[in-house]
Amino acid sequence: MNKYYIVDKSILPDSYEKVIQARKLIDTGEVTQVSEATKRVGISRGTYYKYKDLVFNNERGDWNKKAVISFMLDHQKGILSKVLSIISEKNASILTINQNIPIHQIASVMISLDFSELTCTVDELLEAIDQISGATKVELVSIE
């Protein structure tokens, strides 16, 4: 998590807070459409989609408990098992796994995780996965 900062919202553009407000309207069911939420808070849909997975508030105690990671895996027997073992060793819980069929012997994988009991930093977990031979493009997609 070395690339993340906690900053006072007073130094940020208003659009960041409005993205959070729009996401909250959608999450609570107060509105059902992104266009309705963005219109209500006064931002464009483009602004919402650009920042929706990048800005968060910390009013909830579990804001840093779930994340989605993505990576590419060579089509080799047992490689996904190695990834899952590392996740287990670091005490993260897997919520979902989505693996596409290998194309040109490479499969894209997305895993959502519960980090509430993680025994290392997120960066260390990503680095451990990246060290597996055959695992590439290991990235944090979003974090909540």
Backbone as JSON Lines, residues from 0, in Angstrom:
{"i":0,"aa":"M","n":[0.83,-1.19,0.0],"ca":[0.0,0.0,0.0],"c":[0.87,1.25,0.0]}
{"i":1,"aa":"N","n":[2.08,1.14,-0.46],"ca":[2.99,2.28,-0.48],"c":[2.52,3.38,-1.41]}
{"i":2,"aa":"K","n":[1.68,3.07,-2.38],"ca":[1.25,4.11,-3.32],"c":[0.0,4.84,-2.87]}
{"i":3,"aa":"Y","n":[-0.48,4.62,-1.65],"ca":[-1.68,5.26,-1.15],"c":[-1.34,6.26,-0.06]}
{"i":4,"aa":"Y","n":[-2.13,7.33,-0.01],"ca":[-1.95,8.39,0.98],"c":[-3.27,8.69,1.66]}
{"i":5,"aa":"I","n":[-3.21,9.15,2.86],"ca":[-4.38,9.7,3.53],"c":[-4.18,11.2,3.56]}
{"i":6,"aa":"V","n":[-5.13,11.92,2.97],"ca":[-5.0,13.37,2.88],"c":[-6.29,14.02,3.35]}
{"i":7,"aa":"D","n":[-6.17,15.25,3.78],"ca":[-7.34,16.03,4.17],"c":[-8.13,16.35,2.91]}
{"i":8,"aa":"K","n":[-9.43,16.12,2.95],"ca":[-10.24,16.33,1.75],"c":[-10.28,17.78,1.31]}
{"i":9,"aa":"S","n":[-9.91,18.7,2.18],"ca":[-9.95,20.12,1.8],"c":[-8.95,20.46,0.69]}
{"i":10,"aa":"I","n":[-7.93,19.63,0.48],"ca":[-6.95,19.91,-0.57],"c":[-7.29,19.19,-1.88]}
{"i":11,"aa":"L","n":[-8.33,18.4,-1.88],"ca":[-8.7,17.64,-3.07],"c":[-9.79,18.33,-3.87]}
{"i":12,"aa":"P","n":[-9.87,18.05,-5.15],"ca":[-10.98,18.6,-5.95],"c":[-12.33,18.11,-5.42]}
{"i":13,"aa":"D","n":[-13.34,18.95,-5.52],"ca":[-14.69,18.59,-5.06],"c":[-15.22,17.34,-5.74]}
{"i":14,"aa":"S","n":[-14.76,17.09,-6.95],"ca":[-15.28,15.95,-7.71],"c":[-15.0,14.62,-7.0]}
{"i":15,"aa":"Y","n":[-13.9,14.52,-6.25],"ca":[-13.61,13.28,-5.54],"c":[-14.7,12.97,-4.51]}
{"i":16,"aa":"E","n":[-15.05,13.97,-3.74],"ca":[-16.1,13.76,-2.73],"c":[-17.44,13.47,-3.41]}
{"i":17,"aa":"K","n":[-17.69,14.1,-4.53],"ca":[-18.94,13.86,-5.24],"c":[-19.01,12.44,-5.81]}
{"i":18,"aa":"V","n":[-17.87,11.9,-6.21],"ca":[-17.82,10.5,-6.65],"c":[-18.2,9.58,-5.49]}
{"i":19,"aa":"I","n":[-17.68,9.85,-4.32],"ca":[-18.0,9.06,-3.13],"c":[-19.5,9.18,-2.81]}
{"i":20,"aa":"Q","n":[-20.04,10.4,-2.91],"ca":[-21.46,10.6,-2.66],"c":[-22.31,9.84,-3.67]}
{"i":21,"aa":"A","n":[-21.92,9.88,-4.93],"ca":[-22.68,9.16,-5.97],"c":[-22.63,7.67,-5.73]}
{"i":22,"aa":"R","n":[-21.46,7.14,-5.39],"ca":[-21.34,5.71,-5.12],"c":[-22.21,5.31,-3.93]}
{"i":23,"aa":"K","n":[-22.27,6.17,-2.93],"ca":[-23.1,5.89,-1.75],"c":[-24.58,5.86,-2.13]}
{"i":24,"aa":"L","n":[-25.01,6.77,-3.0],"ca":[-26.41,6.77,-3.45],"c":[-26.76,5.44,-4.14]}
{"i":25,"aa":"I","n":[-25.83,4.97,-4.94],"ca":[-26.05,3.7,-5.65],"c":[-26.0,2.53,-4.68]}
{"i":26,"aa":"D","n":[-24.99,2.5,-3.81],"ca":[-24.82,1.39,-2.86],"c":[-25.99,1.25,-1.9]}
{"i":27,"aa":"T","n":[-26.59,2.37,-1.49],"ca":[-27.7,2.32,-0.54],"c":[-29.04,2.06,-1.23]}
{"i":28,"aa":"G","n":[-29.03,2.11,-2.57],"ca":[-30.26,1.88,-3.3],"c":[-31.14,3.11,-3.42]}
{"i":29,"aa":"E","n":[-30.64,4.24,-2.97],"ca":[-31.42,5.48,-3.08],"c":[-31.67,5.83,-4.55]}
{"i":30,"aa":"V","n":[-30.69,5.5,-5.39],"ca":[-30.87,5.61,-6.84],"c":[-30.4,4.3,-7.46]}
{"i":31,"aa":"T","n":[-30.88,4.02,-8.66],"ca":[-30.51,2.75,-9.29],"c":[-29.6,2.92,-10.5]}
{"i":32,"aa":"Q","n":[-29.53,4.11,-11.03],"ca":[-28.73,4.37,-12.23],"c":[-27.56,5.31,-11.93]}
{"i":33,"aa":"V","n":[-26.43,5.03,-12.55],"ca":[-25.27,5.9,-12.39],"c":[-25.59,7.3,-12.87]}
{"i":34,"aa":"S","n":[-26.31,7.4,-13.99],"ca":[-26.63,8.73,-14.53],"c":[-27.47,9.54,-13.54]}
{"i":35,"aa":"E","n":[-28.36,8.88,-12.83],"ca":[-29.19,9.56,-11.84],"c":[-28.33,10.03,-10.66]}
{"i":36,"aa":"A","n":[-27.42,9.18,-10.21],"ca":[-26.56,9.54,-9.07],"c":[-25.63,10.69,-9.43]}
{"i":37,"aa":"T","n":[-25.04,10.63,-10.61],"ca":[-24.11,11.69,-11.0],"c":[-24.82,13.02,-11.22]}
{"i":38,"aa":"K","n":[-26.02,12.96,-11.75],"ca":[-26.8,14.18,-11.95],"c":[-27.14,14.81,-10.6]}
{"i":39,"aa":"R","n":[-27.5,13.96,-9.65],"ca":[-27.89,14.46,-8.34],"c":[-26.73,15.15,-7.61]}
{"i":40,"aa":"V","n":[-25.52,14.6,-7.74],"ca":[-24.38,15.19,-7.02],"c":[-23.63,16.23,-7.85]}
{"i":41,"aa":"G","n":[-23.92,16.3,-9.14],"ca":[-23.34,17.35,-9.97],"c":[-22.0,17.04,-10.6]}
{"i":42,"aa":"I","n":[-21.81,15.78,-11.04],"ca":[-20.59,15.43,-11.78],"c":[-20.99,14.69,-13.05]}
{"i":43,"aa":"S","n":[-20.04,14.56,-13.94],"ca":[-20.3,13.81,-15.17],"c":[-20.16,12.32,-14.91]}
{"i":44,"aa":"R","n":[-20.78,11.54,-15.77],"ca":[-20.62,10.08,-15.67],"c":[-19.16,9.69,-15.89]}
{"i":45,"aa":"G","n":[-18.49,10.42,-16.79],"ca":[-17.08,10.15,-17.05],"c":[-16.22,10.32,-15.8]}
{"i":46,"aa":"T","n":[-16.49,11.39,-15.04],"ca":[-15.76,11.62,-13.8],"c":[-16.03,10.49,-12.82]}
{"i":47,"aa":"Y","n":[-17.28,10.08,-12.72],"ca":[-17.63,8.99,-11.82],"c":[-16.85,7.72,-12.18]}
{"i":48,"aa":"Y","n":[-16.91,7.33,-13.45],"ca":[-16.24,6.09,-13.86],"c":[-14.72,6.19,-13.76]}
{"i":49,"aa":"K","n":[-14.19,7.38,-13.96],"ca":[-12.74,7.56,-13.86],"c":[-12.23,7.33,-12.44]}
{"i":50,"aa":"Y","n":[-13.01,7.77,-11.44],"ca":[-12.53,7.74,-10.05],"c":[-13.24,6.77,-9.13]}
{"i":51,"aa":"K","n":[-14.29,6.09,-9.57],"ca":[-15.12,5.29,-8.66],"c":[-14.35,4.21,-7.91]}
{"i":52,"aa":"D","n":[-13.31,3.67,-8.51],"ca":[-12.53,2.63,-7.85],"c":[-11.22,3.15,-7.27]}
{"i":53,"aa":"L","n":[-11.1,4.48,-7.22],"ca":[-9.84,5.07,-6.76],"c":[-9.96,5.98,-5.55]}
{"i":54,"aa":"V","n":[-11.16,6.48,-5.26],"ca":[-11.32,7.37,-4.11],"c":[-12.3,6.75,-3.12]}
{"i":55,"aa":"F","n":[-11.95,6.85,-1.84],"ca":[-12.74,6.25,-0.78],"c":[-12.72,7.16,0.44]}
{"i":56,"aa":"N","n":[-13.74,7.03,1.26],"ca":[-13.68,7.71,2.54],"c":[-13.38,6.66,3.6]}
{"i":57,"aa":"N","n":[-13.09,7.08,4.8],"ca":[-12.74,6.11,5.83],"c":[-13.73,6.12,6.99]}
{"i":58,"aa":"E","n":[-14.98,6.48,6.72],"ca":[-15.96,6.51,7.8],"c":[-16.39,5.12,8.22]}
{"i":59,"aa":"R","n":[-16.25,4.15,7.32],"ca":[-16.58,2.76,7.68],"c":[-15.35,2.09,8.24]}
{"i":60,"aa":"G","n":[-15.49,1.28,9.23],"ca":[-14.36,0.61,9.84],"c":[-13.74,-0.46,8.98]}
{"i":61,"aa":"D","n":[-14.45,-0.93,7.96],"ca":[-13.92,-2.01,7.14],"c":[-13.46,-1.55,5.76]}
{"i":62,"aa":"W","n":[-13.14,-0.27,5.61],"ca":[-12.83,0.26,4.28],"c":[-11.62,-0.4,3.65]}
{"i":63,"aa":"N","n":[-10.74,-0.94,4.43],"ca":[-9.53,-1.54,3.89],"c":[-9.54,-3.05,4.1]}
{"i":64,"aa":"K","n":[-10.69,-3.66,3.96],"ca":[-10.81,-5.08,4.25],"c":[-11.02,-5.95,3.01]}
{"i":65,"aa":"K","n":[-11.43,-5.34,1.91],"ca":[-11.7,-6.12,0.7],"c":[-10.97,-5.49,-0.47]}
{"i":66,"aa":"A","n":[-10.53,-6.35,-1.38],"ca":[-9.83,-5.86,-2.56],"c":[-10.0,-6.84,-3.7]}
{"i":67,"aa":"V","n":[-9.75,-6.33,-4.89],"ca":[-9.74,-7.16,-6.08],"c":[-8.34,-7.04,-6.69]}
{"i":68,"aa":"I","n":[-7.73,-8.19,-6.98],"ca":[-6.44,-8.2,-7.64],"c":[-6.58,-8.92,-8.97]}
{"i":69,"aa":"S","n":[-5.75,-8.55,-9.93],"ca":[-5.76,-9.22,-11.22],"c":[-4.34,-9.58,-11.59]}
{"i":70,"aa":"F","n":[-4.22,-10.6,-12.41],"ca":[-2.91,-11.02,-12.89],"c":[-3.09,-11.96,-14.06]}
{"i":71,"aa":"M","n":[-2.0,-12.22,-14.75],"ca":[-1.99,-13.14,-15.86],"c":[-1.2,-14.37,-15.42]}
{"i":72,"aa":"L","n":[-1.68,-15.55,-15.81],"ca":[-0.99,-16.79,-15.47],"c":[-0.68,-17.57,-16.72]}
{"i":73,"aa":"D","n":[0.56,-18.06,-16.8],"ca":[0.9,-18.99,-17.87],"c":[0.06,-20.25,-17.69]}
{"i":74,"aa":"H","n":[-0.27,-20.89,-18.79],"ca":[-1.08,-22.11,-18.73],"c":[-0.18,-23.28,-18.33]}
{"i":75,"aa":"Q","n":[0.06,-23.41,-17.02],"ca":[0.91,-24.46,-16.46],"c":[0.15,-25.12,-15.32]}
{"i":76,"aa":"K","n":[0.3,-26.41,-15.23],"ca":[-0.35,-27.17,-14.16],"c":[0.14,-26.68,-12.79]}
{"i":77,"aa":"G","n":[-0.81,-26.37,-11.89],"ca":[-0.5,-26.04,-10.51],"c":[-0.17,-24.59,-10.22]}
{"i":78,"aa":"I","n":[-0.12,-23.74,-11.23],"ca":[0.29,-22.35,-10.98],"c":[-0.76,-21.58,-10.18]}
{"i":79,"aa":"L","n":[-2.05,-21.79,-10.49],"ca":[-3.09,-21.11,-9.7],"c":[-3.06,-21.61,-8.26]}
{"i":80,"aa":"S","n":[-2.77,-22.87,-8.07],"ca":[-2.66,-23.44,-6.73],"c":[-1.55,-22.74,-5.93]}
{"i":81,"aa":"K","n":[-0.45,-22.4,-6.59],"ca":[0.64,-21.68,-5.91],"c":[0.17,-20.3,-5.46]}
{"i":82,"aa":"V","n":[-0.59,-19.62,-6.32],"ca":[-1.12,-18.3,-5.97],"c":[-2.04,-18.42,-4.76]}
{"i":83,"aa":"L","n":[-2.94,-19.41,-4.8],"ca":[-3.89,-19.59,-3.7],"c":[-3.17,-19.94,-2.4]}
{"i":84,"aa":"S","n":[-2.09,-20.69,-2.5],"ca":[-1.3,-21.03,-1.3],"c":[-0.68,-19.79,-0.68]}
{"i":85,"aa":"I","n":[-0.16,-18.91,-1.5],"ca":[0.43,-17.66,-0.97],"c":[-0.63,-16.81,-0.3]}
{"i":86,"aa":"I","n":[-1.79,-16.71,-0.93],"ca":[-2.88,-15.94,-0.34],"c":[-3.26,-16.52,1.02]}
{"i":87,"aa":"S","n":[-3.32,-17.84,1.1],"ca":[-3.65,-18.51,2.36],"c":[-2.55,-18.29,3.4]}
{"i":88,"aa":"E","n":[-1.3,-18.4,2.99],"ca":[-0.16,-18.2,3.9],"c":[-0.17,-16.8,4.5]}
{"i":89,"aa":"K","n":[-0.62,-15.83,3.73],"ca":[-0.65,-14.44,4.2],"c":[-1.95,-14.13,4.95]}
{"i":90,"aa":"N","n":[-2.77,-15.15,5.12],"ca":[-3.99,-15.08,5.94],"c":[-5.1,-14.2,5.33]}
{"i":91,"aa":"A","n":[-5.13,-14.13,4.01],"ca":[-6.24,-13.46,3.34],"c":[-7.28,-14.53,2.98]}
{"i":92,"aa":"S","n":[-8.52,-14.14,2.89],"ca":[-9.59,-15.07,2.52],"c":[-10.08,-14.74,1.12]}
{"i":93,"aa":"I","n":[-10.25,-15.76,0.32],"ca":[-10.72,-15.57,-1.04],"c":[-12.23,-15.49,-1.04]}
{"i":94,"aa":"L","n":[-12.76,-14.44,-1.66],"ca":[-14.2,-14.27,-1.79],"c":[-14.7,-14.8,-3.12]}
{"i":95,"aa":"T","n":[-14.0,-14.45,-4.21],"ca":[-14.37,-14.95,-5.54],"c":[-13.11,-15.13,-6.38]}
{"i":96,"aa":"I","n":[-13.21,-16.03,-7.35],"ca":[-12.15,-16.24,-8.33],"c":[-12.8,-16.26,-9.7]}
{"i":97,"aa":"N","n":[-12.23,-15.5,-10.63],"ca":[-12.69,-15.51,-12.01],"c":[-11.48,-15.73,-12.9]}
{"i":98,"aa":"Q","n":[-11.43,-16.89,-13.54],"ca":[-10.32,-17.19,-14.43],"c":[-10.87,-17.41,-15.83]}
{"i":99,"aa":"N","n":[-10.32,-16.69,-16.78],"ca":[-10.72,-16.87,-18.17],"c":[-9.93,-18.02,-18.79]}
{"i":100,"aa":"I","n":[-10.44,-18.55,-19.9],"ca":[-9.72,-19.63,-20.57],"c":[-8.41,-19.09,-21.13]}
{"i":101,"aa":"P","n":[-7.38,-19.93,-21.13],"ca":[-6.09,-19.47,-21.66],"c":[-6.17,-19.2,-23.16]}
{"i":102,"aa":"I","n":[-5.65,-18.06,-23.55],"ca":[-5.5,-17.72,-24.96],"c":[-4.02,-17.48,-25.17]}
{"i":103,"aa":"H","n":[-3.46,-18.17,-26.15],"ca":[-2.01,-18.14,-26.39],"c":[-1.26,-18.57,-25.13]}
{"i":104,"aa":"Q","n":[-1.85,-19.55,-24.42],"ca":[-1.23,-20.16,-23.23],"c":[-1.14,-19.22,-22.03]}
{"i":105,"aa":"I","n":[-1.98,-18.15,-22.01],"ca":[-2.01,-17.22,-20.88],"c":[-3.46,-16.97,-20.49]}
{"i":106,"aa":"A","n":[-3.75,-17.07,-19.2],"ca":[-5.11,-16.84,-18.69],"c":[-5.13,-15.62,-17.78]}
{"i":107,"aa":"S","n":[-6.17,-14.81,-17.92],"ca":[-6.32,-13.69,-16.99],"c":[-7.15,-14.16,-15.79]}
{"i":108,"aa":"V","n":[-6.77,-13.69,-14.62],"ca":[-7.42,-14.11,-13.38],"c":[-7.72,-12.87,-12.54]}
{"i":109,"aa":"M","n":[-8.9,-12.85,-11.95],"ca":[-9.26,-11.81,-10.98],"c":[-9.72,-12.52,-9.71]}
{"i":110,"aa":"I","n":[-9.21,-12.08,-8.59],"ca":[-9.57,-12.66,-7.3],"c":[-9.98,-11.53,-6.36]}
{"i":111,"aa":"S","n":[-11.13,-11.69,-5.73],"ca":[-11.51,-10.74,-4.69],"c":[-11.17,-11.36,-3.35]}
{"i":112,"aa":"L","n":[-10.64,-10.53,-2.46],"ca":[-10.1,-11.0,-1.19],"c":[-10.66,-10.23,-0.01]}
{"i":113,"aa":"D","n":[-10.72,-10.9,1.12],"ca":[-10.98,-10.25,2.39],"c":[-9.63,-10.14,3.08]}
{"i":114,"aa":"F","n":[-9.18,-8.92,3.36],"ca":[-7.87,-8.66,3.96],"c":[-7.93,-8.45,5.47]}
{"i":115,"aa":"S","n":[-9.07,-8.67,6.08],"ca":[-9.24,-8.29,7.48],"c":[-8.21,-8.92,8.41]}
{"i":116,"aa":"E","n":[-7.64,-10.06,8.03],"ca":[-6.64,-10.71,8.89],"c":[-5.3,-10.89,8.19]}
{"i":117,"aa":"L","n":[-5.04,-10.07,7.18],"ca":[-3.81,-10.15,6.41],"c":[-2.6,-9.95,7.32]}
{"i":118,"aa":"T","n":[-1.59,-10.8,7.17],"ca":[-0.4,-10.75,8.04],"c":[0.77,-10.01,7.41]}
{"i":119,"aa":"C","n":[0.52,-9.32,6.29],"ca":[1.55,-8.52,5.63],"c":[0.86,-7.33,4.99]}
{"i":120,"aa":"T","n":[1.61,-6.5,4.3],"ca":[0.98,-5.39,3.59],"c":[0.42,-5.9,2.26]}
{"i":121,"aa":"V","n":[-0.46,-5.14,1.67],"ca":[-1.01,-5.5,0.36],"c":[0.12,-5.55,-0.66]}
{"i":122,"aa":"D","n":[1.03,-4.58,-0.6],"ca":[2.16,-4.58,-1.53],"c":[2.99,-5.86,-1.4]}
{"i":123,"aa":"E","n":[3.21,-6.31,-0.19],"ca":[3.98,-7.55,0.02],"c":[3.24,-8.76,-0.55]}
{"i":124,"aa":"L","n":[1.92,-8.79,-0.41],"ca":[1.15,-9.89,-0.98],"c":[1.26,-9.88,-2.5]}
{"i":125,"aa":"L","n":[1.09,-8.71,-3.12],"ca":[1.19,-8.6,-4.57],"c":[2.59,-8.99,-5.05]}
{"i":126,"aa":"E","n":[3.61,-8.57,-4.33],"ca":[4.99,-8.92,-4.68],"c":[5.22,-10.43,-4.58]}
{"i":127,"aa":"A","n":[4.66,-11.06,-3.55],"ca":[4.81,-12.51,-3.39],"c":[4.17,-13.25,-4.56]}
{"i":128,"aa":"I","n":[3.02,-12.79,-5.0],"ca":[2.36,-13.41,-6.16],"c":[3.19,-13.16,-7.42]}
{"i":129,"aa":"D","n":[3.71,-11.96,-7.55],"ca":[4.5,-11.6,-8.72],"c":[5.78,-12.44,-8.83]}
{"i":130,"aa":"Q","n":[6.27,-12.92,-7.71],"ca":[7.5,-13.73,-7.7],"c":[7.28,-15.15,-8.21]}
{"i":131,"aa":"I","n":[6.04,-15.57,-8.35],"ca":[5.75,-16.91,-8.86],"c":[6.1,-16.96,-10.34]}
{"i":132,"aa":"S","n":[6.89,-17.93,-10.72],"ca":[7.24,-18.09,-12.12],"c":[5.96,-18.38,-12.91]}
{"i":133,"aa":"G","n":[5.69,-17.55,-13.91],"ca":[4.48,-17.73,-14.71],"c":[3.35,-16.79,-14.34]}
{"i":134,"aa":"A","n":[3.51,-16.01,-13.28],"ca":[2.51,-15.0,-12.89],"c":[3.06,-13.63,-13.29]}
{"i":135,"aa":"T","n":[2.28,-12.88,-14.06],"ca":[2.71,-11.57,-14.51],"c":[1.58,-10.56,-14.38]}
{"i":136,"aa":"K","n":[1.92,-9.3,-14.53],"ca":[0.96,-8.19,-14.5],"c":[0.07,-8.24,-13.24]}
{"i":137,"aa":"V","n":[0.67,-8.49,-12.11],"ca":[-0.05,-8.56,-10.84],"c":[-0.4,-7.14,-10.42]}
{"i":138,"aa":"E","n":[-1.7,-6.86,-10.27],"ca":[-2.14,-5.5,-9.98],"c":[-3.29,-5.48,-8.98]}
{"i":139,"aa":"L","n":[-3.32,-4.43,-8.19],"ca":[-4.45,-4.14,-7.34],"c":[-5.46,-3.39,-8.18]}
{"i":140,"aa":"V","n":[-6.65,-3.96,-8.38],"ca":[-7.67,-3.35,-9.21],"c":[-8.48,-2.35,-8.41]}
{"i":141,"aa":"S","n":[-8.92,-2.77,-7.23],"ca":[-9.68,-1.87,-6.36],"c":[-9.57,-2.36,-4.93]}
{"i":142,"aa":"I","n":[-9.82,-1.45,-4.02],"ca":[-9.76,-1.79,-2.59],"c":[-10.9,-1.05,-1.9]}
{"i":143,"aa":"E","n":[-11.48,-1.68,-0.93],"ca":[-12.59,-1.09,-0.19],"c":[-12.28,-1.14,1.28]}
